[in-house]
């Protein structure tokens, strides 16, 4: 995970996990971070994986 300017971070999915997704483009996912449920858009990273932006509230 990389934190940017103390306001958000991004996480890059491992390529093998990204490959399990139903498509290579943008996809909406849900889960839990720090005990909080969330829904987010995963973006393709151009390296055959996806990344997700995590806002300050979830950090």
C-alpha positions in Angstrom: 0.0 0.0 0.0 1.2 3.5 -0.8 0.0 6.5 1.2 -0.3 9.8 -0.7 -0.3 13.2 1.1 -1.9 11.7 4.2 -5.3 11.9 2.6 -5.6 8.6 0.6 -3.7 5.5 -0.3 -3.8 2.9 -3.1 -3.5 -0.8 -3.1 -2.4 -2.9 -6.1 -4.0 -6.4 -6.2 -1.6 -9.3 -6.7 -1.7 -10.4 -10.4 -3.0 -13.8 -9.6 -6.0 -12.4 -7.6 -6.7 -9.8 -10.3 -6.8 -12.6 -12.9 -9.7 -14.2 -10.9 -11.9 -11.2 -11.5 -14.6 -11.6 -14.2 -13.1 -9.0 -16.5 -9.9 -7.0 -17.1 -11.5 -3.5 -17.1 -13.0 -1.5 -14.3 -15.0 -3.5 -11.8 -16.9 -2.6 -8.6 -16.1 -4.7 -5.6 -17.0 -4.7 -1.9 -15.3 -5.7 1.2 -14.2 -4.7 4.7 -11.2 -2.5 5.7 -10.5 -1.7 9.3 -13.9 -3.2 10.2 -15.8 -0.9 7.9 -17.8 -2.1 4.9 -17.0 -0.4 1.6 -17.8 -0.5 -2.1 -15.1 0.7 -4.5 -14.2 0.7 -8.2 -11.1 -1.3 -9.1 -9.1 0.3 -12.0 -6.9 -1.7 -14.4 -3.2 -0.7 -13.9 -1.9 -1.6 -17.4 0.3 -4.3 -15.9 -2.4 -7.0 -15.9 -3.6 -6.2 -12.4 -6.0 -3.7 -10.7 -5.6 -1.0 -8.1 -8.0 0.6 -5.6 -7.9 4.0 -4.0 -8.6 4.0 -0.3 -9.9 7.3 1.2 -8.7 8.8 4.5 -11.9 7.6 6.4 -11.1 3.9 5.6 -7.4 4.3 6.5 
